[in-house]
Amino acid sequence: MKQHQNIALYIIALMLLITGACTKIDAYKDKYLSNGSIVYPGRIDSVKIFSGRNRVKVTGLFTSDPKIVKYRIFWNSKRDSVEVPIKRTTGVDTAKVIINNLPEGLMSFEIRTYDAQGNISVPVDTAANVYGDLYQSSITNRPMLNAEMQPNGSALITWADVDKNSGIVNMEIKYVDKFSKSHDTVVTSALIGLTTSLPNFQPGNGISYSTAYLPNPTAIDKFNVAYQTHSVKAEVTSIYLSNTGPFQRATYDGRWGTLAAPWITNAAAKNKDGGTNGGYSSDAGGVINWETWGNTPVTNGIVYQPTSSPLPVGNYIVSFDEYSEIQANSSVYCVAAAGGNGIPVLANLSTALGSVSLFNNAVVGTTSPNINDTRSFTFTLTTPQIVSIGFLGNIIGNGNPGSYFQVKNIKLFKN
């Protein structure tokens, strides 16, 4: 009997526990689920963010849940956001929004969708770089290795090679052709071996160009470097100089002579035939030549010609081909000097616009190796002026074989 009483007590206690638990569950439902179960709208799919200049473009797809009526994008630790309404169709709908006025740097974004009852989806988190003034300050124009006039009248640009991660998209070029027609040309970038030909280019003009970058391949904004001007190397020899090689003679004894006009030869340059000839020989069809075999030295010998008209403001290159074999203590220079009255003697060489030594062998009793080379130098004019261009020589004799040099031609380029 007592055992039955105990079983009854256990059953009563168990029923009380079950009743209490049900009461707590009902209280929870009343408190938290009074409006029914929690509803999460479908999330946005296939989210992509495209970088830009102080902005981004956000795209995504709505592939499910036709009850979605809007979505909201949060950034700046959810302190800023933008809300975009959407009207769902029976198919796949696209989200597309641009967020402006963003600071430069890595930005995090959170995207949530909403239905008409205010239910909120779980978040979609993503991030992207935003570019601005710091990136702009880091980019530079693609270097031009060379820009030079061609025989067909075009200007050929040779571009420096670039790395595949450089971000360079194109180069925008502005120039004026020989018919005074302005051109605005876009050159699509290639990583290596890129050249660009500009037809009918006007010699003496420059090229203005700007390089465009994309900070990453999918960026929505290009960044352009400020336009800068690059000179085009153009040979202007025939415009300002004449008798430039093979050289023509004024006097002649069978080998030696003097240069024909417009070359001017000073007395010190005439070291042959008792001071009658010098500075020219018939070798190789006619060259500028001093030779001191037979103890016929040259001291401050000069041959020069003034340009036929003033050279415009700009940078110039004087280039020539020469061959020489020179003993110690001899010096020969190609020189450009302001004005039409000649080039300075060796002691005053520092007053020249520019010069280059064909050789300058300072070791007494030695002979320089044979030199067969193209030499050049540059000078700059800040005002238009006549310029004298020529050769200055101090060459010792020392019997046979002595010393000599030959200049085969001379050219003038505007750069």
Solvent accessible surface area in square Angstrom, and as a share of the most:
residue,aa,sasa,rsa
1,M,176,0.79
2,K,153,0.65
3,Q,130,0.58
4,H,129,0.58
5,Q,101,0.45
6,N,65,0.33
7,I,83,0.42
8,A,47,0.36
9,L,114,0.57
10,Y,159,0.60
11,I,92,0.47
12,I,96,0.49
13,A,49,0.38
14,L,104,0.51
15,M,120,0.53
16,L,122,0.61
17,L,129,0.64
18,I,97,0.49
19,T,85,0.49
20,G,33,0.32
21,A,51,0.39
22,C,67,0.40
23,T,85,0.49
24,K,156,0.66
25,I,104,0.53
26,D,77,0.40
27,A,57,0.44
28,Y,117,0.44
29,K,102,0.43
30,D,103,0.54
31,K,145,0.62
32,Y,128,0.49
33,L,61,0.30
34,S,82,0.53
35,N,153,0.79
36,G,41,0.39
37,S,90,0.58
38,I,120,0.61
39,V,71,0.41
40,Y,133,0.51
41,P,5,0.03
42,G,19,0.18
43,R,120,0.44
44,I,5,0.03
45,D,53,0.27
46,S,72,0.46
47,V,33,0.19
48,K,122,0.52
49,I,27,0.14
50,F,44,0.18
51,S,6,0.04
52,G,0,0.00
53,R,91,0.33
54,N,53,0.27
55,R,68,0.25
56,V,0,0.00
57,K,49,0.21
58,V,2,0.01
59,T,22,0.13
60,G,2,0.02
61,L,61,0.30
62,F,1,0.00
63,T,68,0.40
64,S,63,0.41
65,D,26,0.13
66,P,101,0.64
67,K,115,0.49
68,I,3,0.02
69,V,58,0.33
70,K,57,0.24
71,Y,5,0.02
72,R,59,0.21
73,I,0,0.00
74,F,26,0.11
75,W,32,0.11
76,N,62,0.32
77,S,92,0.59
78,K,107,0.45
79,R,175,0.64
80,D,56,0.29
81,S,42,0.27
82,V,46,0.27
83,E,72,0.32
84,V,34,0.19
85,P,110,0.69
86,I,30,0.15
87,K,184,0.78
88,R,36,0.13
89,T,78,0.46
90,T,152,0.88
91,G,40,0.39
92,V,93,0.53
93,D,19,0.10
94,T,86,0.50
95,A,3,0.03
96,K,132,0.56
97,V,23,0.13
98,I,70,0.36
99,I,8,0.04
100,N,82,0.42
101,N,142,0.73
102,L,5,0.03
103,P,84,0.53
104,E,57,0.25
105,G,30,0.29
106,L,128,0.64
107,M,24,0.11
108,S,77,0.50
109,F,4,0.02
110,E,28,0.13
111,I,1,0.01
112,R,56,0.20
113,T,1,0.00
114,Y,26,0.10
115,D,4,0.02
116,A,77,0.60
117,Q,140,0.62
118,G,44,0.42
119,N,43,0.22
120,I,75,0.38
121,S,1,0.01
122,V,65,0.37
123,P,44,0.27
124,V,22,0.13
125,D,104,0.54
126,T,40,0.23
127,A,52,0.40
128,A,11,0.09
129,N,68,0.35
130,V,2,0.01
131,Y,37,0.14
132,G,0,0.00
133,D,113,0.59
134,L,136,0.68
135,Y,39,0.15
136,Q,48,0.21
137,S,91,0.59
138,S,79,0.51
139,I,20,0.10
140,T,93,0.54
141,N,14,0.07
142,R,2,0.01
143,P,78,0.49
144,M,18,0.08
145,L,119,0.59
146,N,61,0.31
147,A,3,0.02
148,E,48,0.22
149,M,33,0.15
150,Q,57,0.25
151,P,145,0.91
152,N,125,0.64
153,G,24,0.24
154,S,7,0.05
155,A,0,0.00
156,L,59,0.29
157,I,0,0.00
158,T,44,0.26
159,W,3,0.01
160,A,14,0.11
161,D,87,0.45
162,V,27,0.15
163,D,90,0.47
164,K,156,0.66
165,N,124,0.64
166,S,38,0.25
167,G,25,0.24
168,I,25,0.13
169,V,45,0.26
170,N,15,0.08
171,M,0,0.00
172,E,36,0.16
173,I,0,0.00
174,K,88,0.37
175,Y,12,0.04
176,V,59,0.34
177,D,8,0.04
178,K,102,0.43
179,F,137,0.57
180,S,96,0.62
181,K,126,0.54
182,S,85,0.55
183,H,52,0.23
184,D,98,0.51
185,T,46,0.27
186,V,89,0.51
187,V,17,0.10
188,T,105,0.61
189,S,25,0.16
190,A,45,0.35
191,L,84,0.42
192,I,124,0.63
193,G,68,0.65
194,L,24,0.12
195,T,71,0.42
196,T,15,0.09
197,S,65,0.42
198,L,3,0.01
199,P,76,0.48
200,N,61,0.31
201,F,2,0.01
202,Q,65,0.29
203,P,56,0.35
204,G,35,0.34
205,N,51,0.26
206,G,31,0.30
207,I,0,0.00
208,S,31,0.20
209,Y,3,0.01
210,S,1,0.01
211,T,0,0.00
212,A,0,0.00
213,Y,18,0.07
214,L,40,0.20
215,P,25,0.16
216,N,41,0.21
217,P,127,0.80
218,T,83,0.48
219,A,12,0.10
220,I,52,0.26
221,D,22,0.12
222,K,89,0.38
223,F,0,0.00
224,N,56,0.29
225,V,22,0.12
226,A,83,0.64
227,Y,91,0.35
228,Q,86,0.38
229,T,102,0.59
230,H,50,0.22
231,S,43,0.28
232,V,5,0.03
233,K,46,0.19
234,A,2,0.01
235,E,91,0.41
236,V,8,0.05
237,T,10,0.06
238,S,106,0.68
239,I,101,0.51
240,Y,26,0.10
241,L,10,0.05
242,S,58,0.38
243,N,27,0.14
244,T,27,0.16
245,G,28,0.27
246,P,86,0.54
247,F,2,0.01
248,Q,110,0.49
249,R,111,0.41
250,A,67,0.52
251,T,60,0.35
252,Y,90,0.34
253,D,70,0.36
254,G,49,0.48
255,R,89,0.33
256,W,28,0.10
257,G,0,0.00
258,T,12,0.07
259,L,7,0.04
260,A,20,0.16
261,A,85,0.66
262,P,46,0.29
263,W,12,0.04
264,I,82,0.42
265,T,26,0.15
266,N,51,0.26
267,A,88,0.68
268,A,41,0.32
269,A,0,0.00
270,K,62,0.26
271,N,19,0.10
272,K,25,0.10
273,D,74,0.38
274,G,88,0.84
275,G,40,0.39
276,T,79,0.46
277,N,6,0.03
278,G,0,0.00
279,G,0,0.00
280,Y,4,0.01
281,S,0,0.00
282,S,36,0.23
283,D,42,0.22
284,A,80,0.62
285,G,57,0.55
286,G,1,0.01
287,V,1,0.00
288,I,0,0.00
289,N,1,0.00
290,W,1,0.00
291,E,13,0.06
292,T,0,0.00
293,W,105,0.37
294,G,47,0.46
295,N,101,0.52
296,T,38,0.22
297,P,76,0.48
298,V,2,0.01
299,T,92,0.54
300,N,43,0.22
301,G,0,0.00
302,I,15,0.08
303,V,0,0.00
304,Y,25,0.09
305,Q,2,0.01
306,P,37,0.23
307,T,5,0.03
308,S,87,0.56
309,S,43,0.27
310,P,72,0.45
311,L,0,0.00
312,P,56,0.35
313,V,76,0.44
314,G,17,0.16
315,N,69,0.36
316,Y,0,0.00
317,I,24,0.12
318,V,1,0.00
319,S,15,0.10
320,F,1,0.01
321,D,42,0.22
322,E,0,0.00
323,Y,55,0.21
324,S,0,0.00
325,E,48,0.22
326,I,0,0.00
327,Q,22,0.10
328,A,2,0.02
329,N,84,0.43
330,S,0,0.00
331,S,13,0.08
332,V,0,0.00
333,Y,30,0.11
334,C,0,0.00
335,V,0,0.00
336,A,0,0.00
337,A,8,0.06
338,A,57,0.45
339,G,27,0.26
340,G,28,0.27
341,N,150,0.77
342,G,14,0.14
343,I,11,0.06
344,P,22,0.14
345,V,50,0.29
346,L,58,0.29
347,A,95,0.74
348,N,77,0.40
349,L,32,0.16
350,S,110,0.71
351,T,102,0.59
352,A,20,0.16
353,L,58,0.29
354,G,14,0.13
355,S,40,0.26
356,V,34,0.19
357,S,28,0.18
358,L,0,0.00
359,F,13,0.05
360,N,91,0.47
361,N,26,0.13
362,A,85,0.66
363,V,93,0.53
364,V,115,0.66
365,G,76,0.73
366,T,54,0.32
367,T,68,0.40
368,S,12,0.08
369,P,106,0.66
370,N,90,0.46
371,I,32,0.16
372,N,107,0.55
373,D,65,0.34
374,T,79,0.46
375,R,55,0.20
376,S,57,0.37
377,F,17,0.07
378,T,88,0.51
379,F,8,0.03
380,T,77,0.45
381,L,3,0.01
382,T,114,0.66
383,T,78,0.46
384,P,88,0.55
385,Q,49,0.22
386,I,53,0.27
387,V,0,0.00
388,S,0,0.00
389,I,1,0.00
390,G,0,0.00
391,F,0,0.00
392,L,1,0.01
393,G,0,0.00
394,N,35,0.18
395,I,2,0.01
396,I,46,0.23
397,G,6,0.06
398,N,95,0.49
399,G,19,0.18
400,N,119,0.61
401,P,78,0.49
402,G,3,0.03
403,S,0,0.00
404,Y,37,0.14
405,F,0,0.00
406,Q,25,0.11
407,V,0,0.00
408,K,71,0.30
409,N,35,0.18
410,I,2,0.01
411,K,80,0.34
412,L,0,0.00
413,F,24,0.10
414,K,31,0.13
415,N,58,0.30
